Amino acid sequence: MFNQIIGGYNTNNQDTTNINNINKPTLGTVFRNDISTNGDILNQSDTLAPDNTTTGGVIMDTKIKNHIVVINSIDRNWYNYPNETPYNYLVKLGGSSRDRYSTVSQNYKNVVAFSIDKIILPNRPCISTYNSNIAPRLNDNPYITVIAKGINFSSYGTNKTLNETIGIYTPTIPIAKIISDISYLEFKNTSIQRKEYSPAPEGTISTLDLSINTANGILASNLLDVLDIYSIFLNTSNTIPITTSDTLVIQTNTYFNSNEFQPNDLIKIQGYQYHNMSYDESGIFNNWINSSNGHYIINTAKSNVATTLYNQIIIPIPASLSRTTGVIDVEPWFNDFVIKSLSNVAIQDNGGKLINTNIQSHLVVNIKTLEKNDNIFFKDFE
């Protein structure tokens, strides 16, 4: 048997509730970039890796390991959970493909510190109302807050939102109002705060229930990113040859505004099925529509000009410009599909949803864990 327990890291189901029973570095044991010599593991620098030896040749038994986790809100289960949005969703750490939420395959145990270091968000008008004059952008806020439920009180402030947020986020590069029409903003954690677990590490962090809010504690954006599909059809009469003016129209059950879906946005579609499956080309069309490559938006339109909101998205047909002939080259199966079945009016298809990849949130998370030092060499055995 080893004559010691790994400091703060329980390897033999031994009681570690009494932090005084855990072997700690002595005052002669030095970490690189230490800011304290009291032996508290949380006092090490962010950039540290523990120095394996001391001047006396003593090897440390634990080390701090940094884990960078990058989260993209599009990886949430948007098809089955319509209540989740790019600004309010759940991530499972250590989850599997069977989980119904956004998952990170790695799990994290013996956590000593947690922080969200950066956020990348779209900077288009983020609040939708009936009045188009109300169109604030994220950089109109003094700062953005991020709440991960259960990971709070990393610092204290004058209200509940400041007590719960894991940081105070401001644009890395401040943007003047007259040039604020840019695609994305990177927000940094100005307060440099993090949740520290002391004196004992947190056993595990298994879920992150995330909410990205304004300084007032409300969701930073109410933009809609998921639409239900009603029909997909050709914009002109179904005749051959197809020309560069031919496009596909996706008519949706859900109405949207011009900030939520714009030209050059990339949409992805799941679960779509054409209404007439009598032809092989119908199956090929389904597979092409549901492709993970997605489809760029050419324009948006309305089925009824009297409505304020839109319900049609225009996308390209499966074709390209030939480098040999210099003219449009349409996929052969699509020509056949146009002749045999593809409608040029809205006929209800059999389900499907689409999501806008361009209005998602992206978070860079830093998790520090207490790990066993693999380089340790035990000389004493019983």
C-alpha positions in Angstrom: 0.0 0.0 0.0 1.1 3.5 -0.6 1.7 5.5 2.6 -0.2 8.6 1.4 -3.4 9.8 -0.3 -3.1 11.9 -3.4 -3.6 15.4 -2.1 -7.2 16.4 -2.6 -7.7 13.4 -4.9 -9.4 10.4 -3.3 -8.0 7.2 -4.8 -9.1 4.6 -2.1 -12.6 5.8 -1.2 -11.1 7.4 1.9 -12.8 10.2 3.8 -11.6 13.5 2.4 -14.2 15.6 4.1 -11.6 16.9 6.6 -9.4 19.0 4.4 -6.7 19.0 7.2 -6.3 15.2 6.6 -5.2 15.8 3.0 -1.4 16.0 2.4 -0.6 19.5 1.2 2.7 20.8 -0.2 5.0 22.1 2.5 6.3 25.6 2.5 9.4 24.3 0.8 7.4 23.0 -2.1 7.1 25.7 -4.8 4.8 26.0 -7.8 5.7 28.0 -10.8 4.2 31.5 -10.7 2.9 31.0 -7.1 1.4 34.0 -5.6 1.2 32.5 -2.1 3.1 29.9 -0.1 0.2 28.8 2.1 -0.3 25.6 0.2 -3.7 26.5 -1.1 -4.1 25.0 -4.6 -6.4 27.8 -5.7 -3.7 30.4 -5.3 -1.7 29.3 -8.3 -1.5 31.3 -11.4 -3.9 30.7 -14.3 -0.9 29.6 -16.5 0.6 27.2 -14.1 1.6 23.7 -14.5 2.9 22.5 -11.2 6.7 22.2 -10.9 7.4 18.5 -10.4 10.4 19.0 -8.3 11.6 21.3 -5.6 15.0 22.3 -4.6 14.9 19.4 -2.2 13.9 17.0 -4.9 10.4 16.4 -3.5 7.9 15.5 -6.2 4.4 17.0 -6.0 1.5 14.5 -5.9 -1.1 16.6 -7.7 -1.3 19.1 -10.5 -3.8 21.5 -11.9 -5.0 20.8 -15.4 -6.7 23.3 -17.7 -9.6 22.1 -19.9 -10.9 24.4 -22.7 -14.5 23.6 -23.8 -16.0 25.4 -26.8 -19.8 25.5 -26.9 -21.9 26.2 -30.0 -25.6 26.7 -29.4 -26.5 25.1 -32.8 -25.5 21.7 -31.3 -28.4 21.8 -28.9 -31.4 19.5 -29.7 -33.3 22.3 -31.5 -35.6 20.0 -33.4 -37.2 18.4 -30.3 -36.8 21.3 -27.8 -38.3 24.4 -29.3 -38.2 26.2 -25.9 -34.3 26.3 -26.0 -32.8 29.3 -27.9 -29.2 30.4 -28.7 -29.4 32.4 -25.4 -30.9 29.9 -23.1 -30.1 26.2 -23.4 -28.6 23.2 -21.5 -25.3 21.5 -22.1 -24.4 18.1 -20.6 -20.8 17.4 -19.7 -19.9 13.8 -20.0 -23.0 13.1 -22.1 -23.5 10.6 -24.9 -25.1 10.6 -28.3 -28.2 9.2 -26.6 -28.8 12.4 -24.6 -31.4 14.8 -25.9 -29.4 17.9 -25.1 -26.2 19.5 -26.3 -23.3 17.3 -25.1 -19.6 17.4 -24.4 -18.2 13.9 -24.4 -15.6 14.7 -21.7 -16.6 14.7 -18.0 -14.8 16.8 -15.4 -14.2 15.7 -11.8 -12.4 17.3 -8.9 -13.1 20.8 -10.3 -11.2 23.6 -8.5 -12.2 26.5 -10.8 -14.8 27.3 -13.5 -15.0 30.3 -15.8 -16.4 31.4 -19.1 -13.6 33.4 -20.7 -15.1 34.6 -24.0 -18.5 34.8 -25.8 -19.0 35.3 -29.5 -22.4 36.6 -30.5 -24.1 37.9 -33.6 -24.5 41.7 -33.5 -27.6 42.1 -35.6 -30.7 43.8 -33.9 -31.5 41.4 -31.1 -34.9 42.4 -29.8 -38.0 41.9 -32.0 -41.1 44.0 -31.5 -44.0 45.2 -33.6 -42.3 48.6 -34.0 -39.3 48.5 -36.3 -37.9 51.6 -34.6 -37.0 49.5 -31.6 -33.9 47.6 -32.7 -31.2 47.5 -30.1 -28.0 45.6 -30.7 -25.9 43.8 -28.2 -23.3 46.5 -28.1 -26.0 48.9 -27.0 -25.7 47.2 -23.5 -23.1 48.3 -21.0 -22.3 44.7 -20.5 -23.6 41.1 -21.0 -24.0 38.6 -18.2 -23.9 34.8 -18.3 -25.7 32.6 -15.7 -24.9 28.9 -15.4 -27.4 27.7 -12.8 -25.8 26.4 -9.7 -22.4 28.0 -10.5 -23.0 31.4 -8.9 -21.6 33.7 -6.3 -18.2 33.8 -8.0 -18.4 37.4 -6.9 -21.0 39.7 -5.3 -22.8 42.7 -6.7 -25.6 45.1 -5.9 -28.4 42.9 -7.4 -29.4 39.3 -8.1 -28.1 39.2 -11.6 -24.6 40.3 -10.5 -24.6 37.7 -7.8 -25.5 34.9 -10.3 -23.4 35.8 -13.3 -20.1 34.0 -13.9 -18.6 37.2 -15.4 -19.2 40.7 -16.8 -18.7 40.6 -20.5 -17.9 43.6 -22.7 -16.8 43.8 -26.4 -13.1 43.0 -26.8 -13.0 45.9 -29.3 -15.5 48.7 -28.6 -17.6 49.5 -31.7 -18.7 53.0 -32.5 -22.5 53.2 -33.0 -22.2 54.5 -36.6 -20.2 51.3 -37.6 -22.0 48.8 -35.4 -23.5 46.9 -38.3 -21.0 44.1 -38.1 -21.7 40.4 -38.2 -20.2 39.2 -34.8 -18.8 40.6 -31.6 -16.3 38.9 -29.3 -17.0 39.6 -25.6 -14.3 39.2 -22.9 -14.8 38.6 -19.2 -13.9 42.1 -18.0 -14.3 41.2 -14.4 -11.8 38.3 -14.7 -13.9 36.4 -12.2 -14.3 32.7 -11.9 -16.0 30.2 -9.6 -13.4 28.7 -7.2 -14.1 25.6 -5.2 -12.2 25.8 -1.9 -11.1 24.2 0.4 -12.2 21.0 -1.4 -12.7 20.5 -5.1 -16.2 20.1 -6.6 -16.8 16.4 -7.2 -18.2 16.9 -10.7 -19.9 19.4 -12.9 -22.3 17.4 -15.1 -24.6 20.1 -16.7 -24.5 23.7 -17.7 -27.9 25.4 -17.8 -26.9 28.5 -19.6 -28.6 31.9 -19.9 -27.1 34.9 -21.7 -28.6 38.1 -20.3 -28.4 41.9 -20.4 -27.4 43.9 -17.4 -31.1 44.0 -16.5 -31.3 40.2 -16.2 -33.4 39.6 -19.2 -32.4 37.4 -22.2 -30.0 39.4 -24.4 -31.9 38.4 -27.6 -35.4 37.1 -28.5 -34.6 36.4 -32.1 -36.2 33.3 -33.5 -33.8 30.8 -35.1 -36.0 27.8 -35.8 -38.9 27.6 -38.2 -41.4 24.8 -39.1 -41.6 24.0 -42.8 -44.9 23.9 -44.6 -43.8 23.3 -48.2 -40.8 23.5 -50.6 -41.5 24.2 -54.3 -40.0 25.6 -57.5 -40.4 29.3 -58.0 -41.4 29.0 -61.7 -43.4 26.6 -63.9 -41.9 23.1 -63.8 -40.3 23.1 -67.2 -36.9 22.3 -68.6 -34.4 23.7 -69.1 -33.7 25.1 -65.7 -32.0 28.5 -65.7 -30.0 30.7 -63.3 -33.2 32.5 -62.3 -34.8 29.3 -61.0 -34.8 28.9 -57.2 -36.6 26.9 -54.5 -39.1 28.5 -52.2 -39.3 27.2 -48.6 -42.6 28.3 -47.2 -42.8 28.1 -43.4 -45.6 27.7 -40.9 -43.7 30.1 -38.6 -43.4 33.8 -39.6 -40.1 35.7 -39.1 -38.7 39.1 -39.4 -35.8 40.5 -41.6 -33.3 40.4 -38.7 -33.8 36.7 -38.0 -33.2 35.4 -41.5 -31.2 37.4 -44.1 -29.5 36.9 -47.4 -26.3 34.9 -47.1 -27.3 33.3 -43.9 -26.7 29.5 -43.8 -29.7 27.4 -42.8 -29.8 23.7 -42.0 -32.8 21.5 -42.4 -33.8 18.3 -40.5 -36.8 15.9 -40.9 -38.1 17.2 -44.2 -40.0 14.8 -46.5 -41.6 15.7 -49.8 -45.4 15.1 -50.1 -45.2 12.7 -53.0 -42.8 9.8 -52.5 -43.8 7.9 -55.6 -40.5 8.5 -57.4 -36.8 7.7 -56.6 -36.0 11.4 -57.2 -38.2 12.3 -54.2 -35.9 10.4 -51.9 -32.8 12.0 -53.4 -34.5 15.4 -53.0 -35.2 14.7 -49.3 -31.5 13.7 -48.7 -30.3 16.9 -50.5 -32.6 19.2 -48.6 -31.6 17.5 -45.2 -27.9 17.6 -46.0 -25.6 18.7 -43.2 -23.9 21.1 -45.6 -27.0 23.4 -45.4 -28.3 26.0 -47.8 -27.5 29.7 -48.2 -30.4 32.1 -48.3 -30.8 34.1 -51.5 -33.7 36.2 -50.3 -36.8 36.2 -48.2 -40.4 36.8 -49.3 -44.1 36.7 -48.2 -46.9 34.5 -49.5 -49.3 37.3 -48.6 -48.0 40.8 -49.2 -50.4 42.1 -46.6 -48.4 40.6 -43.7 -45.7 42.5 -41.9 -43.6 39.4 -41.2 -42.2 37.0 -43.8 -42.8 33.3 -44.3 -40.8 32.3 -47.4 -37.0 31.7 -47.7 -35.5 31.5 -51.2 -32.6 29.0 -51.7 -30.6 27.8 -54.7 -31.5 24.7 -56.7 -28.9 21.8 -56.8 -26.8 23.2 -59.6 -23.4 24.9 -60.2 -21.7 26.9 -62.9 -19.7 24.6 -65.2 -16.0 25.5 -65.5 -16.0 23.8 -68.9 -19.1 25.3 -70.5 -19.4 28.5 -68.4 -23.2 28.0 -68.0 -25.4 26.5 -65.4 -25.0 22.7 -64.8 -28.0 21.2 -63.0 -27.9 17.9 -61.2 -29.5 15.3 -63.6 -31.7 13.8 -61.0 -33.2 17.3 -60.3 -34.1 17.8 -63.9 -36.0 14.5 -63.8 -37.6 15.5 -60.5 -38.9 18.8 -62.0 -40.5 16.9 -64.9 -42.0 14.1 -62.8 -43.2 15.7 -59.6 -41.8 18.9 -58.2 -44.6 21.4 -57.7 -44.5 25.1 -58.4 -47.1 26.0 -55.8 -47.1 25.5 -52.0 -48.5 22.0 -51.2 -48.1 20.8 -47.7 -45.2 18.5 -47.2 -44.6 16.0 -44.5 -42.8 17.9 -41.7 -39.4 19.3 -41.3 -37.7 22.2 -39.5 -34.9 24.6 -40.3 -32.4 26.5 -38.2 -30.3 29.6 -38.9 -26.6 28.9 -38.2 -25.7 32.6 -38.3 -27.5 33.7 -35.1 -26.0 31.2 -32.7 -24.0 31.8 -29.5 -20.5 30.5 -28.9 -18.8 30.2 -25.5 -15.2 29.5 -24.5 -15.2 27.7 -21.1 -12.2 27.1 -18.9 -12.5 24.2 -16.3 -9.6 23.6 -14.0 -9.4 20.2 -12.3 -7.2 18.6 -9.7 -5.4 15.7 -11.2 -3.0 13.0 -10.0 0.5 13.7 -11.1 1.5 10.9 -13.5 5.1 11.7 -13.0 5.1 10.9 -9.3 7.4 8.1 -8.1 6.5 6.4 -4.8 9.5 5.2 -2.9 7.8 4.0 0.2 5.7 0.9 0.3 4.2 -1.0 3.2 
